[in-house]
Amino acid sequence: MAAALLASCSRTIENEEEAVLKVAVHDEAYKEQLNELWKETYPDAGLEISVVSQEEIQNSIANGEDVAYDVYWLEDKYVPLVIDELLEPESDVEVSLNTNFNDIFDKVRKVYQPIMAQGMSYYALDLNKIENDGIDKDTFKEIEKIAELDHGFYYMDDIYFTSAFLTSNLNYLPGRDRNIINFTGSAFQEALTDYQKILELIACDDPASFDNWFIQNTYYSGFVTDGMQLKQDEEVNQGRYQITKLPTINGHQLYTQAISYGYVINKDTAYPNAAKNLVKLMHSVKGMQLLCNDEIRIPLILEDQLDQFTFENEHIKEKTIALNGAISRNWVGIENKTEGALDFLYLDTTIEKMKACNLEEIEACQNELDEDYQEWLK
C-alpha cells in the first residue's frame, strides 16, 4: 500500500502530442524564465506566452467573453465568476500551498492554486530606532509588550488597517462555519475581546503623520504600504526596516490582508495534460524561484520551505514570511446584494458599536450586532 501511495503521489502525465499552449503571464522577466524552464523540462511541447494585464483578463470575464488562453493568471476576486470554466490542476505540487488564500474557493471547486500575492499592508520595524534605543526585537512579537513602549506601534485609525485587529480568531468569518458572519459564536467573542484590548493598549494618537512615521523615526513599528516608498527612504535617508508578521494578542496571531493571484487552466483547452504539467511546474521549487525577485507580487511560499530559495532582495524574503501571516480578502457573496457578506463589518455604525461594546455584557452586544446584521442582509 505504501508503495502504491508513493507511486500515485509522484505520477507524471504525458503531454499531448504536438501540444502548444497559449499562456498569459504577469511579467516579461517571468515570461522569459518560464519559457526556458519549460523547454528544459518538456522539450516535446511548446508555449506561446504573452504578457497580459489583469485588466484585459478581467474585461473578458466581465463581458462574458471566453478567455483566449489555455493557462492564465487571475486575481482572487474573479475566481467565483469563472470557477465553472476552469479545469482542476494537479494537486501534488512540490511547493505546498498557503491555504489561507484558497480554502473558501476549494469548498466549491478545487481549481485555484494561489502562487503570489500583493500585501494590502505590511507590518514593519524601524531597526535604527530599535537598535539605537536598545530594544529587544522580540518585543514586537506581542502587542502586550509593544504597549509598554512610548510610540510602540503606529497605525491609522481606519478600517483599512484596524480590520487586522479583528483577526485573532478567523472562524467567525464568512466561508468558515457558515456563509455569513457568525456574530453570536465564541470565535467572534474572542476576536472582539482582543480587538478592544488592542485599541486600548495602542491607541492611534497622530493620524496626520501616517506617510511619515518611519521617516521621522518617531515610532518603533507600524503599518506600511507599497506606496510609502520604504526603499527610497533606505537609499536617501539610510533608513533600515524589517517587514514581518503582525504581533500576537493574548497569544493569538493577527493577520493582514492580501490580494492573491494564481495561474488557472481553461477547461476548454485542447491540451489539458500539458496545461496541468505547466501549472505543476510553476509550483515546483524551480518554478517558484522565478518569482523570488518581484518586489510587488510576492511568492506564496510557506515559511518552513524558505531554505530552498534564494532572494536577492531581503525585503522580498521578509514579505514572503509576512504573507504567511496574511489572509485573502473575503469574497463570499450574498444573494440579491451587491455587497459581500463581510462588508457589514466595515460600516462606521458597526465599528462604533464594536468599540463601545461592554465586555461584561458581551453576549448582549453580540446579539445586537447580529440583529443589525440580519436587517442589513434583508
N, C-alpha and C positions, 0 to 999 in steps of 0.2 A: 504493500500500500504506500509506504514512504517513497519508494522508487517511482511509483506512478504519479504521486503528487509532485515530486521534483520535476518529472518529465513534463507534466502539464503546466507548471509554472514557467518553464524555460522554453516552451514550444515556440517554434517560428512558423510563420505563414509565408508562402511563396508569393512574390509579386505576380500580377497578371502579365502575360506575355506582351512585350512591347508597350508596357504601361508608360504613359506620360501624364503626370499630374499637373493641373493648374493650381497654383498656390498663391494666396495673398498674405504677405507678411507685413510687419510693422516698421521695418527699418532696413536701410540699404546695407549696412555692415552685416546685419543678421542674415540678409538675403545671400550675400556672397559666401559667408562662412557656412551657412546651412547647405548651400548648393555643393560646396566642396565635401562636407561631411557625408551628404547623401551619395555622391559619386564614389566616395571611398568605401561606403558601406554597401550600397546597392548599385553596382555598375550596370546592372541589367535593365534598369528603369530610369526614365528621365523626369526632370522637373522643369516646368515653365513658371518661374517665380516673378511676381510683381510686388512692388511696394505700394500698398493701397491704404488710404486713410480710413480711420474708423467711420468718419462722416460718410464716405462713399458706401461702405457696407451698410451702415445704419439707414441711409436713404433708400437703398434697395429693399431693405426689410420693411421700412415704414410705408413704401409704395406698393408693397405686396408683390415685388418682383423676385424672381429667382436669383440667388447669389451665384454669380457665374464662376465659382471656383470649387474645386474638389475639396480643398482644405483652406480655411481662412481664419484669421484672428478675430475675436469677438469680445466686446466688453460685457461684463456680467449681466448688466440690467437688460440686455437684449436677448439673453438666453431664453426666457419664457416665451418670447414671440416666435422663436424658430425651433423650439425644443422638439416638435414633432417632425421637423425637417432634417434632423441630424441623425447620424449613424453612431452607434455606440463604439468607442475606441477599445483597444486592448487595455485591460485593467492592470496587468502585471508589469507596470513601468519600473525602471531601475531606480529612479529618484521618487521617493514617496510623496504623495500629495498632502498639502495643507488643507484638511477637510473643513476648516473654518470658512472656506470660500466656495464650497460646492455641496455641502451636506443638504441644504434645502432643495436644490435642484435634483439631487440624487433620489429624493423621495418620489419624484415624478418619473424621470428617466435619467440613466447614468450616461449622459452624452457630453458633459462639460468637465474638462480637466484644467483647472487654473494653473497657469505656468508663470505668470508675472503679475505684479500689482503696483499701483501708484498710491502711496500713502496720502490720505487727505490731510493728515497732520502727523508729526513725529514728536517724540519727547527727546529733548537734548540737554546735555550737561555742559556748563561753561567750565572747562577744565582749568583755564587760567585762574579764574576766581576761586575755584575749589582748592587748587593746589596752593595758591598764594595765602589763603586763609587756613590752610592746614586741616581741611575737612576730609574725612574718610569717604571715598566714593560709594562704599556700601550703604552710607546714609540714604542714598537716593533710590534704594530698593523698596523703601517703606514710607508711606505717607506720614505715619506717626512720627518717624524720625526727622523727616523733612520739615515738619511743622515746628520742630524745636529751633529751627534757624530763622533769623530775620531774612526776608526775601528768599525763601527757600524754593518756591515753585511759582513761576509766572504763567498765568493764563488769562485769556479774555473772557469776560462773563457773557458768553454767547453759547447757545446750544450746540453750535458747530464744534466747540471744544468740550463743553461740560457734559455732552452726551456720553463721553468716555467715562465720566464718573458714575454712570448708571450701569456699568457693565461688570460689576463684581460677581454677579450671577447671571448668566445668559439664558437660563432656562425659561424665563418668562416671555422671551421674545417670540414674535410670530414665527411659525415654522418649526418650533420645538415641540411642545406638548400639543399645541393647537395652532390654528391659522390666524388667531388674533392675539393681542397682548393678554397675558394671564395676570391681571392685576390682583386677584384675590389669593394667589398661591404663596407658598413660602419663598419661592425664588425672588419674586418682586419685593417681598417684605425685606429680604436680606439686602437686595440691591438698593432699595430706598433708604434703609438704615445706614448703609455705607455711604450713599450719596450725601445725606445730610451731614454725616460726620466729616466727610472731605470738605464740604463747603464751610463748615465751622472751623476746621483746622487750617485751611489755606485760602482764606478769602481773597478775592481779586481786589487789589487796592489801587491800581494805577492803570485803568483801561486805555488811557490815551497813548501809552508808550509801547503798544504791542509790537510794532515793527522794529523797535529799538532796544528791547530789554537786553538782548545779548550784546549789542554793540556798546551799550553804556555800561556793561558789566555790573548791573545793579542786582541781578538775580542769579542764583546758583544754577537754576534749571528752569525749563519751561517748554511750552509747545512751540514748534516751528513748522513752517510750511515750505514747499519748494520755491515759493515766490519771495522768501525772505532773504535770499542771497547770502547764505552762510558761507559758501565757497568764496565769494568776493570779500567778505569780512575777514576771512582767514588770510587771504592773499594781501589785502591792503592794510589791515589793522593787526595782523598777527594773532587773530582770534584762534582759539583751539576748542573744538567741540566734539562731544561724543554723542551719537544718536543711540538710543537704547529703548527697550520696552518700558512701558509705564510702570510705576511702582505698584506695590500691593496696598490694600487697605484691609485691616483685620485678617491679614494672611491671604486675602483673595486677590488674584491677578486682575488688573484693569486692562481694557482693550481699546486701542484706537480703531478707526475705520479706514478702509482702503477700497479702491476701485480695482477689481481683478480683471484679468484678461486670459483667455485660453484659446487654443487652436482647435477648431471643431471640424467635423467631417460632414460634408454634404451627403445626404442619404441617396441622392441621385447620381453620385459619382459612378463612372464606368469601371473604376479601379479601386474597389473597397479594400482589397488586401494591401495594395501599395499605400493607400491613404492611412490605413491603420499602422503600417510599418513606419510611415513618416512621423505620425504623431507620437508613436512609441519612441522613435529615435530622438525627437525633440525633448522627451522626458528622460533620456539617458544622461549619464554623467557628462559625456562629451557634448550632448545637445544643450544641457543646462549651462555648461561652461560658456557657451556662446553669448549668454545673457548677462554675464558677470561684469560687464563694463558699461552697462546702461545706467546713467545716473537718475533717470526718472522712472522707468518701468523696471522694477526690481525683481530678480528671480525669486520665486517662492520655494525656497529650499529650507527644509527643516533643520533646526539648529544642530541636531546630533549628526547631520550629514555634511556639515560645512567643511570638515577636514579634507574632503575630496576635491575642493575647488580652490582656485586662486583668484584674487581680486587685486587689480592694480590700484584701485581707489578704496581706501579703508572705509570711507563713509558708505559705499555701496554694500560692503560686508555688514556694516553696522545696521543699515536699513533692512538688509535681509534678515538679520537677527530680530530686529524690531517688529518685522511683519509676522514673526512667529507669535507675537502678542497683538495681533490685529484681527478684525473680523470684517466680513463683507457688509456693505450697506444692505439693509433688509428689503427684499423686493417681493415679499408676499403681498398679493393684491387683494382687494375687497370687491366683491360683486356689486355692480351698479354705482361704484365710486371711482373717481379719477385718482384719489389719494391711495397710498399704500397703507397697510394695516398698522404700520409703525408711526405714521405721521401725526397722530393724535398726541403722541408723547412729546412732540416738539412745539406744541401750541403754547403761547405765553400763559394762557389761563391754566394749563396743565402744569407747567413749570412752577408757577406761583403756588399752586396747591401742594405740589411735592415739597417745595421749600418750607411751606408753613405747616406741614403735617406734624401733629403732636404724636411723637413716637410712643408715648404712654397709651395712646388710643389708636395705634397704627392700623388695626383691623377696620375700624370705622373709617379711617382715611382711605384705606384700600377700597372699601365698598363704595365710598363716594366717587372715587376716581373711576371705578368700574361702571357705576351708574351713568356718569358723564360719557364714558366711552361707548356704552350701549346706545345712548341717544345720538352720539356722533356717527356711529355706524349706520343708524337708520337714515 
